[in-house]
Amino acid sequence: MKLGNGRRETASYNSRLQITGIGLGITDSDKDHLDLGYDYGSSTQNNGSLRQPTIDFEGHSDPIEQNYTYDDLNRLNLPSSTSRRLCRKRVTYLETGESKS
C-alpha cells in the first residue's frame, strides 16, 4: 500500500492468515525503513500465540529479537529480549487467572 509520504507498506501472512511480517520501504519488496517479523513456532507448535517477534529499522545495526514463553494454560510466562530496553519481567498469575501487578 502506498502511503502519503511515498513509502510503501507491505504485509505478509502464513497459511493460518496470521501476520508474519510488516515492512516499510520505497518499493513493495523493500523493508529497509522498518521490518517487523512475527513467528508463531513450527506448524505443530503454532497454537496462535506469538513466539518470537523481531524489530529491525533503519539506522539500527542489529534486529531486536524477543522470545515469549507460555505456561500450561497458554498465558505469557517470561518474555526475554536481545535489547535491554525491552521488558524482561516474569508474569505471575492469581488463582483466578488474573495477572499480578
C-alpha positions in Angstrom: 0.0 0.0 0.0 1.4 3.4 -1.0 1.4 5.9 1.9 1.2 9.7 1.6 4.9 10.1 2.1 5.6 7.9 -1.0 6.8 4.9 1.1 5.2 1.5 0.7 3.8 -0.6 3.5 3.7 -4.4 3.0 2.3 -7.2 5.0 2.8 -11.0 4.8 0.7 -13.8 6.3 1.1 -17.5 6.9 -1.4 -20.3 5.9 -3.4 -19.6 9.0 -3.7 -15.9 8.0 -1.6 -14.8 10.9 0.5 -11.7 10.3 4.2 -12.8 9.8 5.7 -9.5 8.7 5.2 -5.8 8.2 7.6 -3.8 6.1 8.1 -0.2 5.2 10.3 0.9 2.3 10.5 2.6 -1.0 9.2 -0.4 -3.1 6.8 -3.2 -2.3 9.7 -5.6 -1.8 11.8 -3.2 0.2 11.8 -3.2 4.0 14.8 -1.0 4.7 13.0 1.6 6.8 11.1 -0.9 9.1 10.9 -4.7 9.2 8.7 -6.3 11.8 8.6 -10.1 12.0 6.2 -12.4 13.9 7.0 -16.1 14.5 4.4 -18.4 16.0 6.6 -21.5 16.1 6.6 -24.5 13.8 3.3 -25.7 12.2 3.0 -28.3 15.0 3.7 -25.8 17.8 1.5 -23.0 16.4 -1.4 -22.6 18.7 -1.9 -18.9 17.9 0.5 -17.5 20.5 3.3 -15.3 19.3 6.7 -16.9 20.0 9.3 -14.6 18.6 8.7 -11.1 17.3 11.6 -9.2 15.7 12.1 -5.5 15.1 14.6 -4.1 12.6 14.6 -0.4 11.5 16.8 2.0 9.6 19.8 3.1 11.5 19.8 0.2 13.9 22.7 -2.3 13.4 21.1 -5.5 14.8 17.5 -6.6 14.9 15.8 -6.7 18.3 14.5 -10.2 19.0 12.1 -11.1 21.7 11.2 -14.6 22.9 7.9 -15.4 24.6 7.3 -18.5 26.7 3.9 -19.6 27.9 2.6 -21.7 30.8 0.4 -24.8 30.5 -2.7 -22.6 30.1 -1.1 -20.6 27.3 -0.6 -17.5 29.4 2.5 -15.3 28.9 5.2 -16.5 31.3 8.6 -14.9 30.6 9.4 -12.5 27.8 13.1 -12.1 27.0 14.9 -9.9 24.6 18.2 -9.1 22.9 17.7 -5.5 23.9 18.0 -4.2 27.5 15.4 -1.6 26.8 12.5 -4.1 26.4 10.6 -5.8 29.1 12.1 -8.9 30.8 9.7 -9.4 33.7 8.2 -12.7 34.7 4.5 -12.7 34.6 2.7 -14.4 37.5 -1.0 -15.1 37.9 -3.5 -15.3 40.7 -5.6 -18.4 41.3 -8.4 -16.7 39.4 -6.3 -16.4 36.3 -5.6 -12.7 36.6 -2.1 -11.4 36.3 -0.4 -9.9 39.4 1.0 -6.4 39.0 
